[in-house]
Every structure is written in C-alpha cells, then in structure tokens.
Amino acid sequence: MAKFRIEKDFLGGVKIPAEAYYGAETQRSMNNYDISGQSIPATFIRHYAMIKRSAALANMKLGKLNERKGRAIVRACDEIIKGKLAEQFNIDYFQSGAGTSVNMNLNEVIANRALEIIGSKKGDYRVIHPNDDVNMSQSTNDTYHACMHLTVYSELTEALLPALESLQKALDKKAHEFSNVVKTGRTHLQDAVPITLGQEFSGYASSVGRQIKNIKNSSDKLLDISLGGTAVGTGIEASKGYSYAVAGELRKYTKYRFRLARNFFDIQQNQDEEGWVSSSLRDLAVALNKISNDLRLMNSGPASGFGDITLPAVQPGSSIMPGKVNPSMAEMLNMVCFQVIGMDTTVSYCAESGQLELNVYMPLIAYDLLYSIRILSNAVNTFTTRCVAGIKANRERMGRNVSMDMSLATALAPFIGYERAAKIARKALKEGKSVKEVCMELKIMPERDLNRILNPRKLTRRK
C-alpha cells in the first residue's frame, strides 16, 4: 500500500501521507510554518466545523448543494465536532494571514472524510471538492471571523463567567462569615480607621460582580457575524438568501442568538469587537490582581507581617527554610493576570494593524483571546477552591491591633478638634499606649463617653 499520495494545486504537486485527511494546502502550511509548536485550539476547530455544517445545510436548502454531497459533508462535520480526526489539525497559530490555512485545513479534512463516507477515495475532488463544495458561499474572511466570535463567546459563557460567578459567591460567603470581625483599616499601607474584614471581602465580591457585567456587555457584540459577506463584504459567490439561511442554521445548532451585522464591510474590516472583549479581560485581570495582592498582604507574616488572615497551605514554600508556607495560589493568579494584560496589548496592536477590507491578524487575535480565557477560567476556579474557600480570620491578632490603632483618634476630632486629637494620637504612638488610655490620663472626657465614641465596631457602621 502506498505511503503517500500526490495532490496538486496551482503551485504544483504536493506529497501527502496516504492516510492523511488533509490535502495540499494544509501540507504546505505545515511545511512553511513550524514556528511555535502550538496548534490551533481544538475548541476552535470544533466550532469551525459547526460553521461548515451550517453552511452545507444552508446550501442544500437553497438548492446549491446536492443532498448526497451535503449529507456526507454534514456527517464529516459532526464527527469533527465530537472530537474525531483531531490529529488532522496541526496548523501553527503563527501562519499565513487571516487564517486561510485553517479554513483550508477544515475544507480538506471534511472533503476527504466525506469522500470516504460515500465510498470514494481520498483526494478524488471531482466528486467532492474542498473549495467548490465544502467552502461553497464562503471565504476565510467571513468564516474565520465568525468562528472567532462563536468560539470566544462560547468559552466566555461556558467557562469564564461560571468561574467568576463561583468566585463572587465564595467572596460573598466570606464577607458574611467575617461580618463581625473588626480590624484596622489601612490606607497608604498605614493604619487607618476600623473596618470589618467582612466589609473588605464585600468589596472584593462587588468588584468581581462588576467585571462579570463588563464581560457580559462586551461579549454581546460577538453575536454579530457576517457569514455570506465572503471576501470583502459584497457577498460575491454567496447565493441569494444564504446569509439568513446559514445564520439560522448556526443559531439552531448552537442555541446562541447570532445576528447578521448591520454592515458587513465594517465587521470584516475591523476587530474592535474583539478589542472590547480583550479590554474586559484586561480589566478583569487588573481587578483580580488587586484582590490577590491584598490577600497576600493580609496573609503576610506569620510573625512579622500583617497577619490578618491565614491562607490555606497548599505546598511547602521553600527548599531551604523548613516550615515556610507561601501564598502560592495568590501568586499563581498574579502571574496569570500579568500574562492576560500582556496579551491584551498584543490584541490591541493586531486590531489597529488591519488594512483596508481585512485584518490579516485574526489568527493571533483568536489565539490570544482564547488562551487568556482558558488560563483565567482555570486560575479562577483553582483560586476559588484552593484559596478563597479556606481563608481563616486571625481574630485575636486583629482585635489587638485595633485596640492600639492611633487612628481611632479620628473619632475624637468632632468633639475636641483635629489638632488636639492629632496630639493624642502621636502621644499614644510614642508611648505605646491606646488612644483611650491617653485620653483617660489627660481626662479628656468621662470613660463612658470614650467607650461610646471609640467603640471600633460602631465606627465601622455607615450612618
């Protein structure tokens, strides 16, 4: 049995492994672009097959693709969607612009598997052709763009948003658990007026909730697609009614509310919708970084740091210092956030670098968005279960710190004036006494009034 077959394109013959389902253009891409060792994500391939499936059904409905070919194409797409033939998709994500290699990889694999299904040989494109049949009424420019929207939207709604909602719930739970734990607030990393640990955690939960809304708002733009716009938005080679038919099939299959863009030229020229999503991921990374850094500070110690909380010990923290435990989960989240912020910069450069009717950098935009979503989803889930859920409050230590907090003098200012309260605060710090002790020594006011004014718990309540 032959180990290779020869397929021809307009550049000449290409030797391809006999068992391969891909064809000449895929082989050329594999030969040309051995750059990163990173292939197009499997989820992207599966969603691209959903678009090819929808296109075949639409073309059959419009009478452009005969049933025998169309049904074989749909069956081949169904297999790819289920994860079969995954080894046939090895295109590097640094590749020719716009994603033509990926589109043709799908077209060739689908065509050759469809040929097998109807009893023909691989490469017999007189029967089912990658371009004429599988790619009917399509181009890379509208299908790759639609696949990017579909895949990113799916990963956001099915992976990242559920992870964030779980984190928000975990932070809310801690906010309630710590609602009566009074601690020293800090501004400029210096002691400030009292706050409850629960109030701090409620701020973190609210921040995550705001990021969820932001991501939902930006992701809604991804429901705009331009299938049927083909190369530049004019719809050349697409059948009349194709855009509505293929969008309908895609909505039916995915259950997502896709809609045809108002202006196909705009959506195929520009990548600002992807830029908005990337920005929302960057904003999320900034917010998560803040939370992670705060937890690391509050956990610092155990003897010489803040020591407000204790994060779960998940692994030894040093190869040389016995018993040392680090805030490993928070550090992991920091690194993921730094990566996402960097990828947003890449997406921004890609989005602004399109020319005229097309942005050729879609493959890199898609990869960076999907990679950001994946690592954020995994990191947030891990951080929630292995860090946030197990946080303990060091109540006794925080109580001692609050009792010696010179910023309690802030509560005295409305009664004795700022200048006098400031002198009391400095005296308390210098002598290592509490504000109340200094006030008692100086006979500022009766102890009963001091107990009322300087009650840390009451100072945390909004009037």
C-alpha positions in Angstrom: 0.0 0.0 0.0 1.3 3.5 -1.0 2.6 5.5 1.9 2.0 8.8 0.1 -0.4 10.3 -2.4 0.2 13.3 -4.6 -2.3 16.2 -4.6 -1.9 19.1 -7.0 -2.8 22.8 -6.6 -2.0 25.7 -8.9 1.6 25.8 -7.4 2.2 22.2 -8.4 2.2 18.7 -6.8 2.4 18.1 -3.0 3.4 14.8 -1.4 0.9 13.9 1.4 0.8 10.9 3.8 -1.7 8.4 2.3 -3.7 8.1 5.5 -4.0 11.8 6.0 -7.4 13.5 5.5 -5.8 16.9 4.9 -4.7 18.0 1.5 -2.2 20.1 -0.4 -2.8 23.5 1.2 -2.6 22.0 4.7 0.6 20.2 3.9 2.1 23.4 2.5 1.2 25.3 5.7 2.7 22.6 7.9 5.9 22.8 5.8 6.0 26.6 5.9 5.0 27.4 9.5 6.9 25.3 12.1 7.1 28.3 14.4 5.6 27.9 17.9 4.8 24.2 18.2 1.3 25.4 19.3 -1.6 24.3 17.1 -5.0 25.9 16.7 -7.0 25.1 19.8 -9.3 22.1 19.5 -12.3 24.1 20.5 -11.7 26.5 17.6 -11.6 23.6 15.2 -14.9 22.1 16.6 -16.6 25.5 16.3 -15.3 26.0 12.7 -16.9 22.6 11.9 -20.2 23.9 13.2 -20.0 26.7 10.7 -19.1 24.4 7.8 -22.1 22.2 8.9 -24.4 25.1 8.9 -23.1 26.3 5.5 -23.8 22.8 4.0 -27.3 22.7 5.3 -28.0 26.3 4.1 -26.6 25.5 0.6 -28.8 22.3 0.5 -31.9 24.3 1.4 -31.1 26.8 -1.3 -30.6 24.0 -3.9 -27.0 24.8 -4.5 -25.5 21.6 -3.0 -27.0 18.2 -3.8 -28.2 16.0 -0.9 -25.7 13.2 -1.4 -22.7 15.6 -1.1 -24.3 17.7 1.5 -25.2 14.9 3.9 -21.7 13.4 3.7 -20.3 16.9 4.5 -22.6 17.3 7.4 -21.7 13.8 8.8 -18.0 14.6 8.5 -18.5 17.9 10.3 -20.5 16.0 13.1 -17.5 13.7 13.6 -15.1 16.6 13.9 -17.4 18.4 16.3 -17.4 15.2 18.5 -13.6 15.4 18.6 -12.8 12.8 15.9 -9.9 13.4 13.4 -8.3 15.8 15.9 -4.9 14.7 14.8 -5.5 16.1 11.3 -5.4 19.7 12.5 -1.8 20.7 13.2 -1.6 24.2 11.7 0.7 26.5 13.8 -1.2 29.6 15.0 1.7 31.8 13.6 0.7 31.3 10.0 -0.4 33.0 6.8 -2.6 36.0 7.5 -6.4 35.9 8.0 -6.5 32.1 8.8 -6.7 30.8 5.2 -4.6 27.8 6.2 -7.0 26.9 9.0 -10.1 27.3 6.7 -8.5 25.1 4.0 -7.4 22.5 6.7 -11.1 22.2 7.6 -12.2 22.1 4.0 -9.7 19.4 3.0 -10.3 17.2 6.0 -14.1 17.5 5.7 -13.9 16.8 1.9 -11.7 13.7 2.3 -13.8 12.3 5.1 -17.0 13.0 3.2 -15.5 11.2 0.2 -14.8 8.1 2.4 -18.4 8.2 3.7 -19.8 8.0 0.2 -17.3 5.3 -0.8 -14.8 7.3 -2.8 -11.0 7.7 -2.3 -9.2 10.5 -0.5 -8.2 13.2 -3.0 -10.9 12.4 -5.6 -12.0 16.0 -5.6 -14.0 15.5 -8.8 -16.7 14.0 -6.5 -16.5 16.4 -3.5 -14.2 19.4 -3.7 -12.8 21.3 -0.7 -13.3 24.7 -2.3 -16.3 24.2 -4.6 -18.4 22.1 -2.2 -17.2 22.4 1.4 -16.3 26.1 1.0 -19.4 26.9 -1.1 -20.7 30.5 -0.5 -17.8 31.1 1.9 -14.3 32.6 2.2 -11.8 32.6 5.0 -12.6 36.2 5.7 -16.2 35.7 6.8 -16.0 32.2 8.2 -12.8 32.6 10.3 -14.2 35.9 11.7 -17.5 34.2 12.6 -15.6 31.2 14.2 -13.6 33.6 16.3 -16.8 35.2 17.6 -18.5 31.8 18.1 -15.6 30.2 20.0 -14.7 33.2 22.2 -18.4 33.7 23.1 -18.8 30.0 23.9 -15.7 30.0 26.1 -16.7 33.2 27.9 -20.2 32.0 28.6 -19.5 28.3 29.4 -16.1 28.6 31.2 -15.0 32.0 32.4 -18.3 33.5 33.5 -19.3 30.4 35.6 -15.8 30.5 37.2 -16.2 34.2 38.1 -19.7 33.6 39.5 -18.3 30.9 41.8 -15.6 33.2 42.9 -18.1 36.0 43.6 -20.2 33.6 45.7 -17.1 32.4 47.7 -16.1 36.0 48.4 -19.7 36.9 49.4 -19.7 33.9 51.7 -16.5 35.1 53.4 -18.0 38.6 53.7 -20.9 37.2 55.7 -18.6 34.9 57.7 -16.3 37.8 58.7 -19.1 40.4 59.1 -18.4 40.9 62.8 -14.6 40.7 62.7 -13.3 44.3 63.3 -9.8 45.1 62.1 -7.6 48.1 61.4 -8.2 49.6 58.0 -5.2 50.7 56.0 -4.6 53.5 53.6 -1.1 54.2 52.1 -0.2 50.9 53.8 -0.6 52.8 57.1 -3.1 52.2 59.9 -6.4 53.9 59.3 -9.9 53.8 60.9 -11.5 50.5 61.7 -13.3 48.3 59.1 -14.7 44.8 59.3 -12.9 42.0 57.4 -16.4 41.3 56.0 -16.6 44.8 54.6 -13.3 44.3 52.8 -14.4 41.0 51.3 -17.7 42.5 50.3 -15.7 45.0 48.2 -13.8 42.1 46.5 -17.1 40.3 45.7 -18.6 43.5 44.3 -15.5 44.1 42.2 -15.8 40.6 40.7 -19.5 41.2 40.1 -18.8 44.4 38.2 -16.3 42.5 36.0 -18.9 39.9 35.2 -21.3 42.6 34.0 -18.5 44.1 31.9 -17.6 40.8 30.2 -21.3 40.1 29.5 -21.7 43.5 27.9 -18.6 43.2 25.7 -19.3 39.6 24.7 -22.8 40.5 23.4 -21.0 42.2 20.5 -19.6 38.8 19.4 -23.1 37.8 18.4 -22.8 39.9 15.3 -21.5 37.9 12.3 -21.0 38.4 8.6 -21.4 34.9 7.1 -22.2 35.4 3.4 -20.0 38.5 3.2 -17.3 36.3 1.7 -14.1 38.1 0.8 -14.8 41.8 1.3 -18.4 42.1 2.4 -20.1 42.3 -1.0 -21.3 38.7 -0.8 -19.6 37.6 -4.1 -20.2 33.9 -4.8 -22.7 33.6 -2.0 -26.2 32.6 -3.0 -29.2 34.9 -2.6 -30.6 34.3 0.9 -27.5 32.4 2.0 -26.6 34.8 4.9 -30.0 34.4 6.5 -30.1 30.7 5.9 -26.6 30.0 7.4 -27.1 32.3 10.4 -30.4 30.5 11.1 -28.7 27.1 11.0 -25.9 28.3 13.3 -28.5 29.7 15.8 -30.4 26.5 15.7 -27.3 24.3 16.3 -25.5 26.4 18.9 -28.6 27.9 20.7 -26.7 31.3 20.6 -28.6 34.3 19.4 -26.4 35.2 16.5 -27.5 38.1 14.3 -26.3 39.4 10.9 -24.2 42.5 11.3 -25.8 45.7 10.0 -22.7 46.5 7.9 -20.7 43.6 6.6 -17.9 45.9 5.4 -17.4 47.3 8.9 -17.3 44.0 10.7 -14.9 42.4 8.2 -12.6 45.5 8.2 -12.4 46.0 11.9 -11.7 44.0 15.0 -12.9 46.4 17.7 -15.4 43.9 19.0 -12.6 41.5 19.8 -10.7 44.5 21.2 -13.6 45.3 23.6 -13.6 41.7 24.8 -9.8 41.8 25.3 -10.1 45.0 27.2 -12.7 43.4 29.5 -10.3 40.5 30.2 -7.6 43.0 30.9 -9.9 44.9 33.3 -10.7 41.6 35.0 -7.0 40.8 35.3 -6.4 44.2 37.0 -9.2 43.6 39.4 -8.1 40.0 40.3 -4.5 41.2 40.7 -5.7 43.8 43.3 -7.6 41.1 45.2 -4.7 38.7 45.1 -2.2 41.3 46.2 -4.5 42.3 49.1 -4.8 38.7 50.3 -1.0 38.3 50.1 -0.5 41.4 52.2 -3.2 40.5 54.8 -1.6 37.0 55.0 1.9 38.3 55.4 3.9 37.0 58.3 3.2 34.9 60.2 5.2 36.7 62.9 6.4 40.0 61.3 3.7 40.8 58.7 0.1 41.9 58.8 -1.2 38.5 59.8 -4.9 39.5 59.5 -5.8 36.2 57.7 -4.3 32.8 57.0 -4.5 31.4 53.5 -4.7 27.7 53.1 -1.3 25.9 53.0 -1.2 24.0 49.7 2.5 23.2 49.5 5.9 23.8 51.2 7.2 27.3 50.4 10.9 26.9 50.5 13.6 24.4 49.6 15.9 25.8 52.4 13.6 27.2 55.1 11.7 24.4 56.9 8.1 25.0 57.6 7.8 28.1 55.4 4.4 28.4 53.6 3.9 30.9 50.7 0.6 32.4 49.3 1.1 30.1 46.3 -2.5 30.3 44.9 -2.4 34.1 45.0 1.0 34.2 43.3 -0.3 31.9 40.6 -3.2 34.2 40.0 -0.9 37.2 39.8 1.1 35.5 37.0 -2.0 34.6 35.0 -3.2 38.2 35.3 0.2 39.6 34.1 0.0 37.2 31.1 -3.5 38.4 30.2 -2.6 42.0 30.4 0.3 41.4 28.0 -2.0 39.5 25.6 -4.4 42.4 25.6 -1.5 44.6 24.4 -0.9 42.1 21.5 -4.6 42.1 20.6 -4.6 45.9 20.5 -1.7 46.0 18.1 -3.3 43.4 15.9 -6.7 45.2 15.9 -5.2 48.5 14.8 -3.0 47.0 12.2 -5.7 45.8 9.7 -5.5 47.2 6.2 -8.5 48.2 4.0 -11.1 45.4 3.7 -9.4 42.8 6.1 -7.5 42.4 9.2 -5.0 39.6 8.5 -4.0 39.2 12.1 -7.2 37.3 13.1 -5.4 34.1 14.0 -3.2 35.8 16.6 -6.2 37.7 18.0 -8.2 34.5 18.3 -5.4 32.6 19.9 -4.6 35.3 22.5 -8.2 35.7 23.4 -8.8 32.0 23.8 -5.6 31.5 25.7 -6.5 34.4 28.0 -10.0 33.0 28.7 -8.6 29.5 29.3 -5.9 30.4 31.8 -8.3 32.9 33.6 -11.0 30.2 33.8 -8.6 27.6 35.2 -6.9 30.0 37.5 -10.1 31.5 39.0 -11.6 28.0 39.6 -8.4 26.9 41.3 -8.0 30.2 43.3 -11.7 29.9 44.5 -11.5 26.3 45.7 -7.9 26.1 46.9 -7.6 29.6 48.4 -10.7 31.7 49.0 -12.8 28.9 50.3 -10.3 28.1 53.1 -9.3 31.6 54.3 -9.3 31.9 58.1 -9.5 35.2 60.0 -6.9 35.8 62.8 -9.5 37.4 65.0 -7.4 37.8 68.2 -4.5 39.4 66.4 -6.8 41.9 64.5 -8.5 42.7 67.8 -5.2 43.6 69.5 -4.2 45.8 66.5 -7.5 47.6 66.6 -7.2 48.4 70.3 -3.8 50.0 69.7 -4.8 51.8 66.5 -4.0 55.5 66.9 -6.3 56.4 64.0 -9.1 55.9 66.5 -8.4 59.5 67.4 -10.2 60.4 64.2 -13.5 59.7 66.1 -12.5 62.3 68.7 -11.9 65.1 66.2 -15.6 66.2 66.0 -15.6 66.5 69.8 -12.2 68.0 70.7 -10.9 69.3 67.3 -8.4 68.0 64.8 -5.3 69.5 66.4 -5.9 68.2 69.9 -6.9 64.7 68.5 -3.7 64.6 66.5 -1.6 65.3 69.6 -3.3 62.5 71.4 -2.7 60.1 68.5 1.0 61.0 68.4 1.4 60.6 72.2 -0.3 57.2 72.0 2.1 56.0 69.3 5.2 57.4 71.1 4.3 55.9 74.5 2.9 52.6 73.1 -0.5 53.2 74.6 -4.0 53.1 73.3 -5.9 56.3 72.4 -8.3 55.6 75.2 -5.5 55.2 77.7 -4.1 58.6 76.8 -7.5 60.2 76.9 -8.1 58.8 80.4 -4.7 60.1 81.6 -5.4 63.6 80.2 -9.0 63.5 81.4 -10.3 64.4 78.0 -13.9 63.2 78.8 -15.6 60.6 81.0 -14.8 56.9 80.3 -18.4 56.3 79.5 -18.2 58.8 76.6 -14.9 57.4 75.5 -16.3 53.9 75.3 -19.1 55.1 73.1 -17.0 57.3 70.8 -14.1 54.9 70.5 -16.1 51.7 70.0 -14.4 50.2 66.9 -17.5 48.2 65.9 -19.6 51.3 65.9 -17.0 53.1 63.8 -17.4 50.5 61.0 -21.1 51.2 60.6 -22.3 53.7 57.9 -24.7 56.3 59.2 
